[in-house]
């Protein structure tokens, strides 16, 4: 993952790499990705997920499980 020095949204120099549980909700269905590494801006809340983080999110998010169910082979 490319490590950015400043936030692409607000320009803050406080954009940093974090590792923590990501708690989200999709269409009323909550999910958690444990110990996820990503970059986050404490000023505006912008988050940047690398390829590994996205794979982990896709494994548990109901948004991706529903999309995958509609795929046609």
C-alpha positions as semicolon CSV with decimal commas, in nm:
position;residue;x (nm);y (nm);z (nm)
1;X;0,000;0,000;0,000
2;X;0,123;0,348;-0,082
3;X;0,166;0,552;0,235
4;X;0,047;0,909;0,188
5;X;0,197;1,194;0,390
6;X;-0,111;1,416;0,370
7;X;-0,486;1,366;0,339
8;X;-0,608;1,362;-0,024
9;X;-0,939;1,515;0,090
10;X;-0,848;1,804;0,323
11;X;-0,468;1,825;0,291
12;X;-0,401;1,764;0,661
13;X;-0,049;1,647;0,740
14;X;-0,194;1,426;1,017
15;X;-0,302;1,149;0,774
16;X;-0,167;0,831;0,936
17;X;-0,162;0,452;0,926
18;X;-0,383;0,287;1,188
19;X;-0,465;-0,069;1,289
20;X;-0,798;-0,127;1,458
21;X;-1,135;-0,294;1,427
22;X;-1,345;-0,145;1,148
23;X;-1,714;-0,139;1,240
24;X;-1,950;-0,059;0,955
25;X;-2,308;-0,113;0,849
26;X;-2,462;-0,188;0,511
27;X;-2,840;-0,169;0,460
28;X;-2,895;-0,213;0,834
29;X;-2,662;-0,512;0,864
30;X;-2,359;-0,450;1,088
31;X;-2,022;-0,612;1,034
32;X;-1,672;-0,592;1,186
33;X;-1,329;-0,641;1,030
34;X;-1,088;-0,713;1,315
35;X;-0,740;-0,553;1,335
36;X;-0,761;-0,389;0,992
37;X;-0,467;-0,175;0,873
38;X;-0,555;0,138;0,675
39;X;-0,480;0,510;0,657
40;X;-0,711;0,765;0,817
41;X;-0,734;1,141;0,861
42;X;-0,828;1,248;1,215
43;X;-0,935;1,589;1,080
44;X;-1,194;1,500;0,814
45;X;-1,235;1,122;0,857
46;X;-1,109;1,029;0,509
47;X;-0,993;0,665;0,493
48;X;-0,771;0,490;0,242
49;X;-0,777;0,110;0,216
50;X;-0,503;-0,083;0,040
51;X;-0,561;-0,404;-0,158
52;X;-0,516;-0,635;0,143
53;X;-0,757;-0,431;0,354
54;X;-1,015;-0,431;0,073
55;X;-0,994;-0,809;0,038
56;X;-1,062;-0,846;0,410
57;X;-1,355;-0,603;0,393
58;X;-1,502;-0,785;0,093
59;X;-1,485;-1,115;0,284
60;X;-1,722;-0,994;0,557
61;X;-1,924;-0,704;0,415
62;X;-2,280;-0,790;0,318
63;X;-2,248;-0,540;0,029
64;X;-1,997;-0,764;-0,144
65;X;-2,167;-1,093;-0,062
66;X;-2,486;-0,966;-0,226
67;X;-2,297;-0,839;-0,530
68;X;-2,115;-1,171;-0,566
69;X;-2,443;-1,361;-0,556
70;X;-2,558;-1,174;-0,867
71;X;-2,252;-1,252;-1,077
72;X;-2,309;-1,447;-1,392
73;X;-2,037;-1,696;-1,489
